């Protein structure tokens, strides 16, 4: 995942899985299929984690501020799921060597690892930064804001700054599982896979 984030799922280093896998001599021919199943398990884990807003990581995602909710396209307060684009972007790549699950969305890493504080500046020199803010002045009519690529309805409170605004930074909102978190799923997948092979 060149631009975004990802997690590699491989039997290398997972000693419990290796001991089970080595019971069958012909497993080498089936590794690709096994790794695909690992990837699907990881995608399911990520989907459940999104549905529970980070609860599977043991550190639920921090709730959104009122200003963040105000500026969202659909006005949703569900963390990281305004349009669902990020949640749907996770995919799996697999080979006989292993599986990788992740997303190409470059901004995913800012949510996964958090960021330091930063300043948001107007896009054009001499421009004014306009943004929804609960303490702002309500729009008199629906207005198109090219900087955000959409119109905001009448009544949306707006603030304006020619100097930019200070952002306190994004908190860590981990989307990917650690090896420890995904291992029970991988073990169950491996055991079920080996049983299938034995039955055939």
C-alpha positions in Angstrom: 0.0 0.0 0.0 2.3 2.7 -1.3 0.3 5.8 -0.2 -1.9 4.5 2.6 -1.6 2.0 5.4 -1.5 -1.8 5.5 -0.8 -4.8 7.6 1.1 -7.9 6.3 -0.4 -11.2 7.3 2.0 -14.0 6.9 2.6 -17.4 8.6 6.3 -16.4 9.0 6.8 -15.5 12.6 3.4 -16.9 13.8 4.8 -20.0 15.4 1.5 -21.4 16.5 0.2 -21.3 12.9 3.4 -22.8 11.5 3.2 -25.8 13.9 -0.3 -26.5 12.7 0.5 -26.0 9.0 3.5 -28.3 9.0 1.2 -31.2 9.9 0.4 -31.5 6.2 3.2 -32.0 3.7 1.2 -30.6 0.8 0.4 -27.3 2.4 2.9 -25.5 0.1 0.5 -25.9 -2.9 -2.3 -24.4 -0.9 -0.6 -21.4 0.8 -2.1 -18.9 -1.7 -5.6 -20.0 -0.8 -4.8 -19.9 2.9 -3.4 -16.4 2.6 -6.5 -15.3 0.8 -8.6 -16.5 3.7 -6.3 -14.7 6.1 -6.9 -11.5 4.1 -10.7 -12.0 4.2 -10.5 -12.5 8.0 -8.5 -9.3 8.4 -11.0 -7.4 6.2 -13.8 -8.7 8.4 -11.9 -7.6 11.5 -11.5 -4.1 10.0 -15.2 -3.9 9.1 -16.2 -4.9 12.7 -13.7 -2.4 14.1 -15.3 0.4 11.9 -18.8 -0.7 13.0 -17.7 -0.5 16.7 -15.7 2.8 16.1 -12.4 1.4 17.1 -13.5 -0.7 20.1 -11.7 -3.9 18.8 -8.4 -2.1 19.4 -9.1 -1.6 23.1 -9.0 2.1 22.6 -12.3 3.3 21.1 -11.9 6.2 18.6 -12.2 9.7 20.1 -15.6 11.2 19.4 -15.9 14.0 16.9 -16.1 17.7 17.9 -19.2 19.7 17.2 -17.3 21.7 14.5 -16.2 18.5 12.7 -19.7 17.2 12.6 -21.0 20.5 11.4 -18.5 20.4 8.4 -19.3 16.9 7.4 -21.0 16.2 4.1 -23.7 14.1 5.6 -23.7 15.5 9.1 -23.0 12.1 10.6 -21.4 11.9 14.0 -20.0 8.3 13.3 -16.3 8.5 13.5 -14.3 8.1 10.2 -17.5 7.3 8.4 -19.1 10.4 6.9 -19.3 9.0 3.4 -18.0 5.5 4.0 -15.3 5.9 1.4 -12.4 5.1 3.8 -14.1 2.1 5.2 -14.9 0.7 1.8 -11.4 1.3 0.5 -9.6 -1.6 2.3 -8.6 -4.4 0.0 -6.5 -7.6 0.2 -3.5 -8.6 -1.9 -2.3 -12.2 -1.5 0.3 -14.6 -2.9 1.8 -17.9 -1.8 4.2 -15.8 0.3 1.6 -13.9 2.3 -1.3 -11.5 2.4 -1.5 -7.7 2.8 -4.6 -5.9 3.8 -4.8 -2.1 3.7 -5.9 1.0 1.8 -4.3 3.2 -0.8 -6.0 6.3 0.8 -3.0 8.5 1.7 -4.9 10.2 4.5 -5.5 6.9 6.2 -2.1 7.1 7.9 -3.0 10.4 9.5 -5.9 8.7 11.3 -4.0 5.4 12.0 -1.1 7.1 13.7 -2.4 10.5 14.5 -0.7 13.8 13.7 1.0 16.7 15.4 -0.7 20.0 15.6 -0.7 21.9 12.3 -1.9 25.1 10.7 -4.5 25.2 7.8 -3.9 28.1 5.5 -6.1 29.6 2.7 -5.4 27.8 -0.6 -4.6 31.1 -2.5 -2.3 33.9 -1.4 -4.4 36.7 -0.1 -7.4 34.4 0.2 -9.7 33.8 3.1 -10.2 30.5 4.8 -13.9 29.7 5.2 -15.1 26.9 7.4 -18.2 25.8 9.3 -17.9 26.7 13.0 -20.6 26.7 15.7 -19.6 30.2 16.7 -19.8 31.6 13.2 -22.2 33.7 11.2 -25.1 31.8 9.6 -25.2 31.8 5.8 -28.0 33.8 4.4 -28.4 31.3 1.5 -27.0 28.1 0.2 -23.5 28.8 -1.0 -20.9 26.9 -3.1 -17.5 26.7 -1.5 -15.0 25.6 -4.2 -12.3 25.0 -1.5 -14.4 22.1 -0.1 -16.0 21.2 -3.4 -19.6 21.5 -2.3 -22.4 23.8 -1.3 -23.4 24.5 2.3 -27.1 25.1 3.1 -28.5 28.4 4.3 -28.2 28.7 8.1 -24.8 26.9 8.3 -22.7 29.0 10.7 -19.4 30.0 9.1 -16.2 31.5 10.3 -13.6 33.3 8.1 -9.9 33.8 8.6 -7.3 35.4 6.3 -4.5 34.0 8.5 -5.6 30.4 8.7 -6.5 28.3 11.7 -4.6 26.2 14.2 -5.6 22.5 14.3 -4.7 20.6 17.4 -3.8 17.5 15.4 -5.7 14.3 14.7 -5.9 11.7 17.5 -4.8 8.1 16.9 -7.7 6.1 15.6 -6.3 2.7 14.8 -8.1 0.8 12.1 -5.7 -2.2 11.5 -5.3 -5.2 13.8 -2.1 -6.1 15.5 -0.8 -9.7 15.2 -2.0 -10.4 18.7 -5.5 -9.1 17.9 -5.9 -11.0 14.6 -4.1 -14.2 15.6 -7.2 -16.0 17.1 -9.0 -15.4 13.7 -6.0 -16.7 11.8 -5.7 -19.8 14.0 -9.4 -20.7 13.4 -9.0 -20.1 9.7 -5.9 -22.3 9.5 -7.6 -25.1 11.5 -10.7 -25.0 9.3 -8.5 -24.9 6.2 -6.5 -27.9 7.2 -9.6 -29.9 8.0 -10.9 -29.2 4.5 -7.6 -30.5 3.0 -7.8 -33.6 5.2 -11.3 -34.3 4.1 -10.5 -34.0 0.4 
